[in-house]
Amino acid sequence: MTSQAGTAKAWGGRFTEAPDRRLEAFNASVAFDVRMIREDIRGSIAHARMLGQQGIISPDEARQLEAGLWQVLAEADAGDFALTIADEDVHTGVERRLREIVGGVAGKLHTARSRNDQAGTDLRLWTKGALVALMQGVLDLADALAEVAAANAELVMPGYTHLQRAQPVLLAHHLLAYVEMLSRDFDRLRDAYRRTDVMPLGAGALAGVTYPIDREMTRADLGFDRVSANSLDAVSDRDYVLDTLYACAVIAMHCSRLAEEVILWSSAEFRFLELADAFTTGSSIMPQKKNADIAELARGKTGRVYGNLVAMLTTAKGLPLSYNKDLQEDKEPLFDSVDTILATLGVLPPMMRTARWRGDRMAEAAIADFSLATDAADLLARNGVPFREAHEITGRLVRDCIAQGKTFADLTVEEWAAIHPVFARERPALTAIESLRARDVPGGTAPNRVAEQLVAARERLAGARAEAAALDEARSAVMRAVPQQS
């Protein structure tokens, strides 16, 4: 005969001893999967409805279960429902509280499902919401950068390769490069959402269930796009977690690149911008300091986000089909990466909007260090000089100017003519605006082309914003679904 201690757990019937307290602490996930409590309850509501509709339990039992689950949800929303380590996980904790409310009929809720397909359904529901929030965060930063670009459309700065001054570009052109990155991030998140939008409920522990369930009814109730095609894959698939972690890692990388430039640009060595006091910190010992700590943290947190992706890849790589307890390790890295990226995307937009740009300093740097040399070589090439020869001629010109302490603007008409006959009748661009206007190609930094990019970017962002809002509303409608009428 089974001991009372053995039956305390949902799986306790097979056991004659209660779990060791150390096993119980090591095994429990309730401390972190409590974040899915609303998704867990909503999934159980849909399951109870389906069980009643299909006659697997009586309609009255289904109504009792649903009413009890709505009460548990209300308690959770009010902060009146607490889980303990003895609950083991959020699923068991919800069922325990449901039993306290409706009595023994709570034991019928788990008919025709396993914690394996239940947990997968909960996490997919949660991840869909997280992906929408990430989409909106990415768009917030992209919108902020587009606004800053539009507000500073005339500012010129040096473009860089190898962190060496290369050619003049518009600040707006530089910022719109990040808008392009963030647009790709949105696409990645949208793709991750599509792959997440699959319902595993009905897969059971691994092989399906023996009851006449209606998976399509449950799918429609929970707002999933489709049901899983293979029960073994359904309970063991965490590709959608990896998709989300990868998307977070790339977003973190893009934010880190932007943060690194802000750190450089705000330094005394660059002096391209000044961050608002509200988004900087000081030193405890050096009164003059104004540190770009927000940008530094955005850069620094990227390592942890990368680590979460690698951790989950490592967890998944050696797992035979189907479910293994290792998969409990999917939630903490996912939750942490989502939290980290949302926090970063929350603080970078206002930091960028409130920055003050030093246009004079940027313009001075834009044409320093012979950054117009390519224009000189291009002028020769357009007049029939092979580009490699033009490159060499211009390189010697730069070398001689450096030796004489001159710039291109210092050269006389005679000195230009002595360099090459082409320069006797035509001079290369000697100002940044001339250089910019010459790059009048799609995607180039010419002012008219950057204006085109800005219009296109804003149209694209508006479309993406509408798409994210529609996804958010659809998921919110599922989560706030009202109780069915008796």
N, C-alpha and C positions, 0 to 999 in steps of 0.2 A: 504494500500500500504506500502511495506517495506521501511524503511528509508535507506539513503545512508550509514549512520553509521553502520547499522546492517549488510550490505552486505560486509563490509570491510574484514571480516573473511571468511575462506572457509566454515564455518558452519553458517554464519550470516543470512541466509535467514529467519530463524524462529524467529529472534529477532528484536525488534524495538528500542533497545538501544545499544549503543556501550559499550563494556566491560569497567568496572571500571579499572582505571590504576593499582589499587592494585591487582585486579584479574589478570590482564594481566601479571604483574610481577611475581605473585605467580604461575600462570599456565604455564608460558613459560619454555621450555626445551632447547631453542636454544643455550644457553650459553654452554651447555655440549654436546648436541647431534650433534653439528657442526662437531665433530670428525668423524661422519659417513657420511660426505658429499659425499665422493667419492663412498661409497657403495650405498648411496641413488640415486645418479645420474646413477650409473651403473645399479641398479635395474630398474630405470625408462626407461633406454634405452632398456633393454630387454623387458619390458612391452610394450613400444611403438612398437617395432618390431613385437611382437606377435599380438597386436591389428590390425596392418596393414596386417599381414599375414592372419589373420582370417576374414578380411573384416569388422571388427567392426568399424574401421575408414578407410578412403581411404589410399591407398599406398602413395599418395603424402603427406597427413597429417602426416603419420607415419615418412616419410623422413624429413619433416620439424621439427617434434618434436625431432627426433634423432640428426639432425644437431644442433639444438638449445641446446640440452643437452650436446653435446660434447663441445660446446662453453662455457657453464657454467662450465664444468669440467676443461677446459683449464684455465678459469679465476680463479677458486678455486685453481688449482695447482700453478698458478702464484702469488697467494695472492691478486688478484685484485677484488675478490668478497667478500663482507662483509654482514653478516646477522645482523639483529637488533632484539630487543625484540618484535617489532611489527610483526615480521615474525612468532612468537610463537614457531615454531620448524623448524628443518632443511628441512623437506619435503615442508612446506609452503614457506620457503625462496627460495628454488630451483625453485618451480613453479612460484613464483613471478618474479624471474629473467628471467625465460624462457618466461613468458608472455611479458616482456619488449623486448625480442629478436625476438620472432616469432609472437607476437600478440595474437589474440583471440583463435587461434587453440590450444594454451597451455591449455585451459580449457578442451580439450578432453583427455589429458594425464591421468586424474584420472578416466576415464571410466573403469568399471569392477574391481575396487580395492578400498580399504579403507585405511585410515592411519593405521588401526589396523594390517592388513596383510603386509602393506608396512613397517611399523616400525619393525615388527618381522623379515622381510626379511633383512632389513638393518643391524639390530643388529646381526643376525646370520652370515651374510657376514663378519662383523667386527670381531666377536668373532672367526671365523675360522682363520683369520689372526693373531689374538692375541694368539690363542692356538699354532699355528706354531712357533711364536716368543718365546713363553714360552718353547716349546719343545727344540728349539735350545739353549736357555739360560740354561736349565737344563743340556743339553749335554755338553755345554761349561764348566760348573762347574765339571761335572763328568770327562771330559777329563783332566782338570787341576789336579784333585785329583789323577787320574791314573798316570799322568806324575810325580807328586811328589812321589807317591809310588814307581814307577820304578826307579827314580833317587836316592832313599834312601832305597833300597831294604834290606840292611844289618842292618839298625838301629833297635835297640831293645828298647822297652819302657814298663812301667808297664801297664797292663790292669787293669781295675777298676770294682768293683761292689760297690754300695753304696758310690761312690767316695773314697773308700779305696783301697789301692794297693792289688791286688788279685793274678794275675799270669802274667808272662812275655808274651808279644806278640810282633810281628813285627809292627813297625810304618806303614808299607805298609798294613798289615792286618787291622789295625785300620782305615786307610783312605779308604780302599776298602769297609768297612762297609757303608760308606757314598755313595760310588758309587752304592751299592745295593739299598740304599734308593732312590737315584736319578733315578735309572732305574725304580723303581716302580712309581716314579713321572711321568716319561715319559709315562708309560703305562696308568696312570690315565688321562693324557692330551690327549693321543690318543683315549681313550674311550670317553672323553668329546667331542672331535672333531667329532667322529662318530655320537653322538647324536645331535650335533649341525648342522650336514650336512643334514638338512631337510628343504625344502622350503615351507613356509606358504603362499606365494603369490598365490592368487586364492581363499583364504578362505573368502575374503571380510571382512565385519565388524564382522560377526560371523557365517553366515549361507551359505556361498558360494555366487556366483553371477549368474545373469540371462543371461549372455552373453555366446556365444559359444567359450570360451577361450581355449587355448591349453597350459595346465600347463606343459606338458612334454617339449614343445618347450622352455618355459621360464626357466624351471629347467636346461635343457642342456646348454642354453646360459649363465646362472649364475654359472654353475659348481656344482650344488648341487647333492647329491647322490640320493635323492628321494624326493617326494612331501609329504606333510602332509596328513594323512588319515582321519582326522576329523576336520572340520572347527572350531568348538567351541574350541577344544584343541589347534588348530594352533595359534589362536590369543591370547590365554591366557597362553600358556606354557612358563615358564621361567626356566624349569628344567635345560636347558643347561647353563643358567647363574649361577644357583646354582652349577652345576657340575664344572664349571670353577672356581667359588669362592672357592669351597671345595678343588679343586686341588691346587689353590694358597695358601690356608691355610696350607695344608700339606707340600708344598714346603717351605713355610715360617717357619714351625716348624722344618723341617730338617736343613734349613740354620741356624736357631737359635741354634740348638743343636751343630752344627759345630762351630758357632761363640762363644758359651759359652766355648767350649773346647779351642779355640784359646785364649780367654781372660784369662782363667786359665793358660794355658801352657806358655803364655808370661809374666806372673807375676813373681816377684822375688821369690815367694814361690815354684813355679814349675821350671822355667828357662829351659823349654824344647825347646823353639823357640824364635827367635827374629824377629819381623816384620820389613819389610823394612821401611825406613823413609817416603817413598812416600805414604805409607798406614797407617800412624799413625799421631797423632797430639800431641801437647804439652799443657802445662798448662800456663795460663796467669800470675801465681804467683810463681810456683815452677819450676825453670829452668831445673831440672833433669828429669822431667816427660816425658814419652813416652807412650801415651795412645792408646789402641786398639779401637779407636772410630768407625772405620768402622765395626768391629765385634759387637760392642755395639749397633750401629744403626741397623744392620741386626737383632739382637736379639730384639731390641725395637720395630721395625716396625711390628713385628709379631702380636702384639696386635691389631693394626689397621686392618690388613688383616683378623684376626678372627672376628673383629667387623663388617666388611663388609658382611661376610657370615651370621652372626646372623641377621643383619639388613634385608637382603634379605629374609631369611627364615621367619622372622617376618612379612614382607610385604606380602608375598605370602600366609601365613597360613589361612587367613580369607576371601579370595576372592571367591565369587560365580562366576560360569561361566557366561559370558565369559570374555571379556575385561573390566578392570576397570582402572581408571586413576592412581590408586596406582602403576600400573606397570611402570609408568614413572620413578619411583624410582629405576629401575633396572640398569640404566646406570652409575650413579655416583659411586656406590660401585664397579661395575665391572671395570670401567676405572681406579679407584684408585688402586684396588688390582693388576691389570695387570701392571700398571706403577710401583708400589712398588716392585713387584717381579722381573720385568725386570731390574730395577735399582740394586737390590740386586744381581741378577745373573750376572750383568755386572761387579761388583766390587770385588766379592769374588774370582773369578779365578785368576786375577793377584795378589791379596793379598796372596793367597796360593802359587802361583808359586815363588814369590820373598821372601818368609819367609826363614830364616836360622835356621836349626835344630841343637840343641846342643846334638850331639850323646853321648858324654861322660856322660853328666848329666842324660840323659835318661837311659843309660845302668846302671849307678849306682843305679838309682831309681828302675829299673826293678827287681832287686833281693833284695832290701831292705825290711825291715819289714816282713821277713820270707815268701816272696811270693812264695818260692819253697816248702812250707809245703805240698801242695797237691801232689807234686811228691813223697815225702816221704811216705805219706799215700798210694798212688797208688802202690809203690814198695812193701809195706807190703801186700796189697790186691792181687797183682799178684803172691805172694808167699803163698797164701792160707789163709791169715788172713782175717776174715770177715771185710768188709769195715768200718762198724760202730766201730768195735774194733780198726782198724787201725787209724781211725779218732781220737779216744780218745787218743791213744798212742802218735800220732803226736801232738795233742793239749797239752798234758803234756810236751812233748819235747820242744815245743815253750815256754810254761810258764816257764820251768826251765832255758832255755837259756836267757830269758828276765831277770829273777831274778839274773843270774850270769853275765849279761852283755856280753853274747857270741852270736855269729852267728853259723849257721850250719858249716861253714867253719872252725871255731875255735875248733870244737870237735875233740878229739883224737880217734884213732882206738878203744881204750879200752872204751871210753865213748859211741861210737856208738854201740859197742857190748853189753854194759850194758842196752841200751834202749830196744833192741829186738835182738834175735839171728839172724834174717834175715840180720840185719845191720852188723853183724860180717863178713859176706862174700860178701855183696854187699851194696854199698852206693847209696842213691838217687842222683838225679841231683843236682849239686852244682853250676852250671853256667846257665846263661840264655839260651845259645845256646843248651845245653843238654836238657833243659826243652822244648824248642821250637821244636827241632827235634823229641822229643817223641810224639808230637801231630800230627802225620802223618796220618790224616784221612781227607776225603773230607770236605772242608770247614774249616779245622783247621789252626793253625798259624805256622805249620812247614814250613820252607823256600820253600821246593819244592811245597807244597800245595798252598802257597801264590803266587808263580810264576804261577801255573795253574790258580788261580783265576784272576790274572792280564791279562793273555792271553785271558781267556774267557770274561772278562769284556771289553777288547778292541775290541774284535770281535763283542760283543753285541752292544757296543756303535757305531761302524762303521755301523752296519746294521740300527740302529736307526737313525743315521745321514742321511743315504741315504733315509730312509723313510720320514723324516722331509723335506729334500730337495725336494723330489717329490711332497709332499703336497704344499710346498711353491711355486714351479714352476707352479703347476696346478692353484692355486689361483691367482698368478701373471698374468698368461695368461688370466684369466677371466677379471681381472681388467684393463689390458692394451689392451683388444680387440679393434680392429680398426673399424671405422664406416663401415656399410654395403654399398655396391656399389648401386648406383641408377639403 
